[in-house]
Amino acid sequence: MAYQATTGIGVAAKIVVEGNVTPGEYTPGYNDVTLSVSGANGWPTTFQLDPSIEDAAGNEITPGTAYTLTSVAASSPGVFTLTSVAASAAGVAIYTGTITNGGTNAYEGYSFTIAGFDSAANNGTFQCTASTTTTLTLTNPNAVADTHSATAQALEGTAVYSGTFTGATTGSLVGQTFVVTGFVTHTSNNGTFVATANSGTTTLTLANWAALAETHAGTATSQESGANALTYVAYGAKTLTGNTYTPKGTSTAVATVSSSGLITAVAPGGVEVEVSYPTFNNSVGDIVSSGNIMNGLPINKIFAAVNVNVIP
């Protein structure tokens, strides 16, 4: 079985795991493990798996890395000030105000939450179909003409967090999920967000549309930590004794694997041991893309497997 990549913008691309037959071999199908029940011919009775997690570029990811934050800038595009809205026509309404960087339909496809107009029909969350530096055209078929101070909050904004991201290179943190804690004045700066960009060791851009400018000590920890550990399973291949016809005879497990990845020989035969790791942005969760969904393993995951051959 080969390793499987994530199907979304997941936190990692693959797991690589080494066997003991050919040291240094991580290629699926060649990363085999041979054990002996008795230690015969110099083969060990146990083998410790030591998998690593790599991103799409082949860089190793250290699960649970916590980075120190010092500040966060207000989200962009953030909140716009509106002054009026025209009555709807053809299912859309034109809202007028100060739309920073909105030229040439820059915000087409964004969703905006409108608040502050006198008429409730003018407020709500609507999708943008066009924008200029002074107008937002939104899919509101019920708007009525109104001149009033109001706001438009973009729901697809991002926020730049500054801090110390030791070991990171430009773009290396993109797609990872981070839990941000520690900000006090604006709690909207805290939460769980996906990284959309990072500039080396100094900034991390997260998909937080509600961020407000704040200077304070905080922490950004990759979500791949704690309980989200590597999971191991030895599939149910069995050695049969007493009869060669599969439904009969005595069934004995070939090998076991501990929660820390230690494989132990039990009886001669062959078995596959899988190591998996959850991916929080994986968009597909089925047998083909995410491995075997049996045995209680995570559905959204990346995985790798080693073929274990146990001799007497």
N, C-alpha and C positions, 0 to 999 in steps of 0.2 A: 504494500500500500504506500503510495506517495503522500507527501505532505500536501495540504491544501491551503491555498491563499485565501485571504478574506475577500468577500465579494463587494463590500462597501468601502468606506474610507477608514477601515479598521485600524486599530492601534498597532498591529503588526502584520507582516506579510507571511511569515512562516516560522515554524519551529525546526531547528536542526538538532539531531541527536546522533551520537556516535555509538558504534558497537565495539566488541572486543576481538572480532575476527580479523579485521583490517584496521588497526589504530589510525585515527585521523580521517576515516572515511565517514562522511555524513550523507552521501547520496542515497536516497530511498532505494531499498532493494539490495544495497551493498553494506548497509550499516547493521550487519547481522551480529547476533550474540550467540555464542556457544557455551554451554554450561555442562557440568557433569554432576550427577547425583552423588558420586563417591569421590570426586576429585581426580578421576582417572586421566591418564595421559597429560597431566599438567593443567587440565581445564579447571577453572574455579567452580565452586558451588553457588556463588552469588555474583551479581554484577550490579554496580551502582550506575544508573542512568544519570547523565548530567546535561540535560538539554539546554539550549540557549534560544532566545527569541530574537528574531531579526526583523527590521523594517524592510520596505520594498527595495531599498538601495543596498541591502545586505549589512547594514549597521546594527550592531547588537543593542537591544533595548534592555535597560535594567528596570525591572518592575518595581513600582513603589517609590520611584525617585521623587524626593520633595525638594522643590526649589524655593528660595527666599525671594519674596516680593517686597518692593519698596513703595510702589505707587501704581495707580491706574488712571488712564485718561478717559474722559467721557466717551461713550460709544459713538461710533460713526456709522450711518449718517446722523443718528441721534434724534433730537426733537426739533421740529421746525415751527416757527411762529406763523400763524395764519391770520388774515385780516377779513376775509370774506369768502363766500361760496356762491356760485351761480346755480340757478335751478337746473335740475337734471334734464338732459337731452340725449336721446338714443341710448339710455341706460347708464350714462356716465355723468359725473358732475366735475366742474373745474373749480378747484380750491386755489385761492390766491394768497400769497404770503412771501416769506423769504425762504427759498428752497436752495440752500447752499449746495453747490456742485451738482445741481439738478439738470444742467443743460444736456441737449441731445439725448433726451429720454434715458438719462443715467439710472433712474429709479423704476424703469419699466419692469413689472413683475414683482416688485416689492409689495409687502402689505403694510398699511399704515393704520394706526388707531387714532381716530379724530375725536377730540374732546373740547368742550368749551362753547359751542354754538348754542344759541337760544333754542332752536328747534331740535328736538331729539332725533329727527330724521336725518339731520346733517352729521350727527355723531355716530361712531361705530368703527368697525374694522373693515377696510375695503382694500382691494387690490389696485395697484397703480398701472395704468395703461400708457401713460405718457408723462413727461416732466420737462420743465424748463427751470431756469433759475428763479422764476416768480410764480410758477403754477404746478399743481399736481392734478392730473386727471384721474379720478378714481371711479371704480365700478359701483356707484351708488345711484340706483334708479329713482330714489325717492327724495333727493335733496330739494330744498326750497331756498330761494334767494335770501341771503342773510349777510349783513356786515357786522362783524363782531370779532373780538380777540379770541383766538383758539389755538390749538396745537395739533401737530401731526407727528406721531411717534412711529418711527420705522421699526418693524419687528425682525428685520434681517440684519441688524447692525452688528458690528464687532467692536471689541475694546482692546486697546494695547496696554498690557501689563508690563511694567518695568521691574527688573530684579537681577538676580545672578543665576544664570542657567549653565552651570558648570558642565563642560563636556559637549554641549549642544553646538551644532553647526547650522548654518542657515537652512531652514526648511526641514531639519531632522525631526522636529517635534510635531509636524503637521499631521493631523488625523488622530493624534492621541487625545484621550479624554482626561481632563484635569478637574480635581476638586479644589476650589479656591476657598480659603478660610482666613480670618484675621482682620478683615476690614470692619470698621466700627461705625463710622459716620453714615455710610450708605451701605446697608446690608445687601442691596441689589448687586453689589460688586462681588459677593460671595455666591457660591453655587457650583454646579457641575456643568462644564462647558467643553466643547470640542475645539482644539487648536486649528486655526486656519492659516497661520503663518508664524514664523519666528525668525528673528534677526540675530543669528549667532548666540552669544551668551548674554545678551542685554535685554531683549524684549520678547514677549510671547503674546500673540494676538489670538483672542478667544471669541467664540460666537456668543457674546453677551450683549444683547441689544439694549439692556437697561442700565448699563454701567454709568456711574457718575464720577467725575474727577475727584480723586482722593489720594493723599500722601499718608501712608501708614504701613507698618510692617505686616506682612501677610505671608501665606504659603500656598503654593500651587503643587499639588501632589498628583502624580499620574494615577488614574483610577485602578490601574492594574496592580493592585497590592492587597495585602491582608488576606481576606477570605477568598480573593480571586486568584488563588494559587494554581500551579500546574496540577493537573489531575491525571492519574495513571490507572490503567485497567489491563488485566490479562484476559484476553478473550477465552471463551470456554472450550478450547480445543482439549480433547481428552485422549488418554492412552487406554486402550482396551486390552484386558487380559482375560484369558479363559475362553474367548470366542472371537473369531474374526468378523462375524456378522454384527454390524454396528448396533442394532437395537438390543442385542444381548451382551452378556459379559459384564465385567466389572469396570466402572468408569473411574479413572484417577486423574486428578489435575496434573498437568505437566509442570507448571511453574506458577508462582504467586508473585505479586508485585506490591510493595508497601506504598503508603501514602507519600513517602519521600522518594520513590522511584527505585527502591532496592529490589532486584529480581532474584528470586531464590528457586533453585532447581528442586523439583518434587519427584518426578518420574520421567523416564525416557519418553521422548516424543517431540512434537513441534507445537509452538503456540505463538501468537502475535501479541505483543505488548504495545499499547497505544499511550501516548502522552498528549494531552490537549490543554488548551489555554483559551479562556473566554475572550471574545472580541466584541466590544460594546457597540460598534457601528456597522457590524456585519448585517447586510440587508436581506440575506437569504438564510433560512435555517432548515435545510433538508439533508437527506442522507448524502446526496451527491456533492454538495458544496461544503458541507460542514461535518462530514464524517458520520459514523454510526450513531444514531440517536438513542440506541439502547444502552443498557448498563448504567443509566443515571448520569451520563456525561452531559456537559452543556451542549445545547443545540447550536448557539452562535459561538463558534470556536474555530481556531486553527488547530491542526493536529499533525503528528508524525507517528510513525510506527517502526518497530524493529521486529525482525523475525528471530525467535528464540528457538535454538535447537538444543535439546537436552539429551545427553548420552548417559549410559549407565555409570 
